[in-house]
Amino acid sequence: MLGISGLVAQLAPANTSTATLYTQSNLPSLEVSSICVCNTTGTAATFRLHHDVNGTTYAAGNALYYDKSVPANDSIWIKAESMGAGISLGEGDSLGVQSGTANALTFSVYGTGAQVAKSQIVRN
């Protein structure tokens, strides 16, 4: 069994369209332990964060944060309160983001996951 830990994905949207930040595909599961949203501009900027189970359709129904403001030249850290309490992503799940201001925000996802042979996965 091999594992990963650390930076999983990073994106700095150049526009205000919703974009896929990460799609779970190379591991059976991943636990997102933290997400950093960094505002690199001198004015406040808003963002949206979505978790879509087995897809990439980002809407109000799967929003985790919606029009959350990040102060100028500052960061917001979204952290799990303990091990096992993070966002659990199964195969095909994705995280989507949208910035209210083009070229203003950088999204960084950190997490841990284990890579196991598909034959080791037991499904009920």
C-alpha positions in Angstrom: 0.0 0.0 0.0 1.4 3.3 -1.1 0.2 6.7 0.3 0.3 10.3 -0.6 0.3 13.3 1.7 0.6 17.0 1.1 -0.3 19.3 -1.8 -2.9 17.5 -4.0 -4.0 20.3 -6.3 -3.5 24.0 -7.0 -5.3 26.4 -9.2 -5.3 30.2 -9.9 -8.4 30.9 -12.1 -7.8 33.5 -14.7 -11.5 34.3 -15.1 -14.7 34.1 -13.1 -16.0 30.8 -14.6 -16.5 27.8 -12.4 -13.5 25.4 -12.8 -12.6 21.9 -11.6 -9.9 22.2 -8.9 -9.5 18.4 -8.4 -11.1 15.2 -9.6 -10.4 12.0 -7.6 -9.2 9.4 -10.1 -5.9 7.9 -9.2 -6.7 6.7 -5.7 -9.7 4.9 -4.3 -10.2 7.7 -1.8 -8.7 10.9 -0.6 -9.3 12.9 2.6 -8.9 16.6 2.1 -7.4 17.9 5.3 -7.2 21.6 4.4 -7.8 24.1 1.6 -6.1 27.5 1.4 -7.7 30.3 -0.5 -5.2 33.1 -1.0 -6.1 36.6 -2.3 -3.2 38.0 -4.1 -4.8 41.4 -4.9 -5.2 44.6 -3.0 -9.0 44.3 -2.9 -11.4 41.8 -1.3 -12.5 38.9 -3.5 -15.2 36.3 -3.2 -15.2 32.6 -3.9 -17.4 29.5 -4.2 -16.3 26.0 -3.3 -18.2 22.9 -4.4 -18.0 19.2 -3.8 -19.8 17.1 -6.5 -20.1 13.4 -5.8 -19.2 11.5 -9.0 -19.4 14.4 -11.3 -18.4 18.0 -12.2 -21.7 19.8 -12.0 -21.2 22.7 -9.7 -24.4 24.4 -8.3 -25.9 25.8 -5.1 -27.0 22.3 -4.1 -23.4 21.1 -3.7 -21.8 24.3 -2.5 -19.6 24.2 0.6 -18.9 27.9 0.5 -20.9 30.4 -1.5 -19.7 34.0 -2.2 -17.3 33.9 0.8 -15.1 37.0 1.0 -11.3 36.8 1.3 -9.8 40.1 2.5 -7.2 41.9 0.4 -3.7 40.3 0.5 -4.9 37.7 2.9 -5.7 33.9 3.1 -8.5 31.8 4.4 -7.7 28.3 5.6 -10.5 25.7 5.6 -9.2 22.9 7.9 -10.6 19.6 9.2 -10.9 19.7 13.0 -9.3 16.3 13.4 -8.0 13.3 11.4 -10.8 11.6 9.6 -13.0 14.7 9.7 -11.9 16.1 6.3 -13.7 16.1 3.0 -13.8 12.5 1.8 -13.5 12.2 -2.0 -14.3 8.9 -3.6 -13.4 7.9 -7.1 -15.0 10.3 -9.6 -15.8 13.0 -7.0 -14.6 16.5 -7.7 -14.0 19.9 -6.1 -14.9 22.9 -8.1 -14.1 26.6 -7.5 -15.2 30.0 -8.7 -13.6 33.3 -8.1 -15.7 36.5 -8.1 -12.7 38.4 -9.5 -10.4 37.2 -12.3 -6.8 36.6 -11.4 -7.4 37.3 -7.7 -7.4 34.0 -5.9 -5.2 30.9 -5.6 -6.7 27.6 -4.3 -4.5 25.0 -2.8 -5.8 21.6 -1.6 -3.9 19.4 0.9 -4.8 15.8 1.8 -3.9 12.2 2.4 -4.8 9.1 0.6 -3.8 5.5 0.2 -3.2 3.8 -3.1 -4.2 0.1 -3.0 -4.8 -2.5 -5.7 -8.3 -2.5 -7.0 -8.6 -6.1 -5.9 -8.1 -5.0 -2.3 -11.2 -2.8 -2.3 -14.2 -4.5 -0.8 -17.6 -3.1 -1.8 -20.9 -4.2 -0.1 
